[in-house]
Amino acid sequence: MNSITLERNYFPLDIETRHHACLRYKESGWPVKKILSFYHIKRPSLYRWLKIFDGTKESLLDKSHKPLSDHPNKINAGIIKRILDLHRRNPEQSYIEIWVRLRHEDIKISPSSVLRILKRNG
């Protein structure tokens, strides 16, 4: 029976490999092609590492891609608490009925957001 081997297009490289590749380019003066073939890395990866490399291994660590701030239209925690409180006190009410009560309290939120909050919080 023939087995199918999956070749990975992306090979995660450890910090040591990144550091040595950058040092070879900066200090030893190796040509880029030689570094690419020696370490089995892609050209854009090497140039990205060289751009952020300041001589330390810590500069080559992966940075977080998490946004620095919350979404500007994020629903207020007080509104979420109010929705869950209404649902806890009146579990037989539908999300539309909860939405109508919120509208009477001048809380502007869409019915789909009320449903999403109820689903997310059980």
Long-range contacts (C-beta under 8 A, 24 or more apart in sequence): 11-40, 13-39, 13-41, 13-45, 15-57, 15-60, 15-61, 16-57, 17-41, 18-49, 18-57, 18-60, 19-57, 19-60, 21-46, 21-49, 22-46, 22-49, 22-50, 22-53, 22-60, 25-50, 26-50, 26-53, 75-109, 75-113, 75-117, 79-107, 79-109, 80-117, 80-121, 82-107, 83-109, 83-114, 83-117, 83-118, 84-117, 84-118, 84-121, 87-118
